[in-house]
C-alpha cells in the first residue's frame, strides 16, 4: 500500500486509545479527539467507553486503500469481539490522517483479508459490557 504508513500508525494509536473503558468518558474522548475527523468527533463524544464490547486487540492489523482514492484507508483489527475497522482519510497528500469511523465489521463482510501490515498492536485488556436488545 503506498502512502499508508501514516494511516496505519494513526490507526494503531487510535485503537490503543479506543479500548480503555477504565477511563472516565471525558478523559477517554479527550485523548481520542486529536485523531478524529470533526464529523466522527461529534458522534464519538457520546460513546461510553465502558460499553466497548471487546477487551483484546490482537497483532497484525490489515490495511486496504481505495484504488481510486489514496486519501481513504481502512484498517481492520481482530478483537475478541470479532473484527473491527477504522476508516481514515486525509484532506490531501501530506495532510494528517483522521478517523472517520470505528465500527465492527459485519460478519458477511469479513471475507478475504488484504495484505498484513508489519505493525503490531499491544494487547489491550479492559472491562466490557454489552447492551442486549433481546432482553427487552
TORTORVO-609451 format. One line per 8 residues: number of its first residue (from 1); their letters; for each residue x, y, z of N, C-alpha, C. Coordinates in steps of 0.05 Angstrom, whole numbers, plus 5000, padded with zeros to 4 digits. Each point is the difference from the previous one (the first is absolute). Example, Ala and Ser with C-alpha at 12.3 -4.5 7.8 and 13.67 -1.06 7.14 Angstrom:
2
1	AS	5264:4886:5156:4982:5024:5000:5018:5024:5000; 4993:5021:4986:5016:5024:5001:4985:5022:5014
END
This chain:
136
1	XXXXXXXX	5017:4977:5000:4983:5023:5000:5018:5025:5000; 4996:5018:4982:5017:5023:4998:4989:5023:5017; 5017:5013:5015:4992:5023:5015:4983:4994:5025; 4996:4975:5006:4982:4993:5022:5013:4997:5027; 5027:5002:5002:5013:4996:5025:4991:5019:5022; 4995:5025:4992:4989:5020:5019:4972:4993:5010; 4984:4989:4981:4973:4991:5007:5001:4976:5019; 5018:4982:4994:5003:4976:5016:5009:5007:5028
9	XXXXXXXX	5020:5018:5002:5010:5008:5027:4977:5014:5016; 4985:5017:4986:4978:5014:5014:4979:4980:5009; 4994:4979:4983:4980:4980:5007:5009:4984:5025; 5025:4992:5000:5011:4985:5024:4998:5017:5025; 5007:5026:4998:4998:5018:5023:4971:5003:5009; 4982:5004:4982:4972:5004:5007:4988:4975:5012; 5006:4977:4989:4988:4975:5011:5010:4996:5029; 5025:5007:5005:5010:4998:5027:4986:5019:5019
17	XXXXXXXX	4993:5023:4991:4985:5020:5016:4971:4993:5003; 4989:4987:4979:4971:4994:5000:4992:4981:5022; 5015:4978:5003:4992:4979:5018:5011:5004:5029; 4992:5022:5012:5008:5006:5028:4976:5007:5017; 4983:4981:5005:4975:5005:5014:5003:5008:5029; 5024:4997:5011:5005:5008:5027:5001:5030:5004; 5003:5015:4978:5002:5029:5002:4973:5013:5002; 4998:5022:5013:4976:5016:4999:4994:5009:4971
25	XXXXXXXX	4975:5002:4993:4992:5007:4973:5014:5025:4989; 5001:5021:5015:5012:5025:4990:5029:4996:4994; 5015:4987:5017:5029:4995:4996:5004:4983:4975; 4984:4978:4998:5001:4982:4977:4996:5015:4974; 4980:5017:4999:4994:5015:4976:5021:5021:4994; 5010:5014:5021:5021:5020:4996:5025:4988:4988; 5007:4976:5009:5024:4986:4989:4997:4993:4971; 4975:4992:4992:4995:4992:4972:4996:5024:4981
33	XXXXXXXX	4990:5022:5011:4992:5023:4983:5020:5009:4979; 5026:5002:5006:5019:5009:4979:5002:4982:4976; 4990:4976:5002:5002:4981:4978:4974:4997:4984; 4979:5014:5008:4973:4997:4989:4993:5023:4981; 4986:4993:4978:4990:5021:4983:4978:5015:5015; 4994:5024:4993:4979:5015:5014:4973:4986:5000; 4994:4987:4978:4974:4986:4998:4999:4976:5019; 5022:4984:5001:5000:4977:5018:5003:5008:5029
41	XXXXXXXX	5014:5022:5005:5002:5010:5028:4973:5007:5011; 4982:5010:4983:4973:5007:5009:4986:4975:5009; 5003:4977:4987:4988:4975:5008:5014:4988:5024; 5027:5000:4999:5016:4986:5021:4997:5012:5027; 4993:5025:5002:4997:5012:5027:4978:4987:5016; 4982:4985:4988:4978:4987:5014:5006:4971:5006; 5023:4989:4992:5007:4972:5006:5008:4998:5029; 4988:4980:5013:5008:4993:5028:5022:4979:4997
49	XXXXXXXX	5025:5006:5007:5022:4981:4996:4995:4973:5015; 4986:5001:5022:4995:4975:5015:4982:4981:4985; 4988:5009:4978:4982:4983:4985:5013:4989:4974; 5025:5005:4996:5014:4989:4977:5002:4970:5003; 4990:4985:4981:4996:4971:5004:5024:4982:4995; 5024:5011:5001:5024:4983:4998:5020:5009:5021; 5017:4981:5008:5020:5007:5019:5028:4992:4991; 5002:4989:4975:5026:4992:4990:5002:5009:4971
57	XXXXXXXX	5023:5012:4993:5006:5007:4972:5024:4984:4993; 4998:4983:4979:5021:4983:4992:5020:5013:4981; 5022:4988:4996:5022:5010:4983:4991:4999:4970; 5016:5013:4984:4998:4999:4971:4973:5010:4988; 4995:5026:5003:4976:5011:4987:5004:4998:4970; 4978:5000:4986:5000:4998:4971:4990:5026:4988; 5016:5011:4981:4993:5026:4988:4993:4997:4970; 4982:5016:4991:4994:5001:4971:4995:5029:4993
65	XXXXXXXX	5007:5007:4976:4998:5027:4990:4981:5000:4976; 4983:5020:4999:4982:5002:4977:5017:5004:4975; 4994:4985:4979:5015:5000:4975:5000:5028:4987; 4977:5013:5000:4997:5026:4987:5001:5024:5019; 5005:4994:5025:5001:5022:5020:5022:4993:5020; 5025:5008:4995:5022:4993:5018:4998:5015:5027; 4981:5018:5003:4996:5014:5026:4979:4986:5017; 4993:4975:4993:4981:4985:5016:5011:4972:5006
73	XXXXXXXX	5003:4994:5026:5012:4974:5008:4982:4987:5021; 4997:4974:4998:4985:4984:5020:5020:4981:5013; 5000:5000:5026:5018:4982:5016:4982:4982:5017; 5003:4974:4998:4984:4981:5015:5017:4987:5021; 4990:5000:5024:5013:4987:5023:4983:4977:5010; 5014:4978:5008:4986:4977:5011:4998:5005:5030; 4976:4997:5011:4996:5003:5029:4985:4975:5010; 4997:4998:5026:4984:4977:5010:4970:5005:4996
81	XXXXXXXX	4992:5021:4987:4972:5004:4992:4998:4997:4970; 5021:4989:4987:5001:4998:4971:5015:5023:4988; 4999:5002:4973:5014:5022:4987:4987:5027:5004; 5016:5020:5004:4992:5028:5002:5017:5016:4980; 4987:5020:4988:5015:5016:4980:5000:5030:5007; 5022:5012:4992:5003:5029:5001:5002:5010:4972; 4985:5020:4993:5001:5013:4974:5013:5027:5004; 5022:5004:4986:5015:5025:5002:5001:5014:4974
89	XXXXXXXX	5002:5027:5001:5002:5015:4976:5019:5024:5005; 5009:5011:4978:5016:5024:5001:4990:5019:4979; 5002:5026:5005:4989:5020:4982:5017:5003:4975; 5024:4991:5000:5018:5002:4977:5026:4987:5006; 5017:4996:4980:5027:4988:5005:5015:5015:5022; 5010:4985:5019:5016:5012:5021:4984:5010:5024; 4973:5002:4997:4983:5009:5022:4998:4977:5021; 4992:5008:5025:4997:4980:5021:4978:4981:4994
97	XXXXXXXX	5003:4975:5008:4980:4979:4998:4981:5003:5023; 4974:5002:4995:4980:5002:5021:4980:4977:4998; 4991:4991:5023:4980:4978:5001:4973:5010:4993; 4987:4986:4980:4973:5006:4992:4980:4982:5013; 5009:4976:5009:4982:4980:5012:5016:4979:5015; 4989:4990:5021:5010:4976:5014:4975:4983:5004; 5000:4976:4989:4976:4984:5000:5006:4970:4997; 4982:4983:5009:5004:4971:4996:4996:4994:4970
105	XXXXXXXX	5014:4980:4991:4996:4991:4972:4977:4980:5000; 4979:5005:4985:4979:4980:4998:5010:4973:4991; 4990:4978:5010:5009:4973:4994:5001:4995:4970; 4980:5009:4985:4999:4995:4972:5022:5015:4984; 5013:5020:5013:5021:5015:4986:5028:4991:5009; 5002:4980:5017:5026:4992:5011:5018:4987:4979; 4990:4991:4978:5012:4988:4977:5031:4999:4999; 5011:4999:4976:5029:4998:4997:5015:5023:5012
113	XXXXXXXX	5024:4994:5010:5016:5020:5014:5021:5012:4982; 5003:5027:5001:5021:5012:4984:5027:4993:5012; 5022:5010:4988:5027:4995:5010:5003:5010:5029; 5013:4984:5016:5004:5006:5028:5021:5023:5003; 4996:5016:5020:5019:5021:5006:5022:4990:5019; 5024:5010:4998:5021:4992:5018:4997:5012:5028; 4982:5019:5003:4996:5014:5025:4987:4981:5021; 5007:5003:5025:4987:4984:5021:4986:5019:5019
121	XXXXXXXX	4980:4989:5013:4984:5015:5019:5002:4986:5026; 5005:5015:5022:5001:4986:5026:4972:4990:5006; 5000:4978:5015:4974:4989:5009:4989:5019:5021; 4975:5007:4997:4986:5018:5018:4980:4983:5015; 5001:5001:5027:4980:4986:5015:4983:5021:5015; 4975:4995:5001:4982:5020:5012:4973:4987:5007; 4985:5013:5017:4973:4991:5006:4983:5004:4975; 4980:4984:4997:4981:5004:4978:4972:4993:5009
129	XXXXXXXX	4981:5014:4990:4972:4993:5005:4986:5004:4973; 4980:4984:4996:4985:5000:4975:4971:5005:5005; 4988:5018:4985:4971:5005:5001:4987:4976:4987; 4978:4990:5011:4986:4978:4988:4972:5009:4994; 4995:5005:4974:4973:5007:4992:4980:4977:5003; 5011:4976:5000:4982:4977:5002:4987:4997:5028; 5011:5014:5020:4990:4999:5027:4974:5016:5003; 4993:5016:4980:4976:5016:5002:4976:4985:4992
END
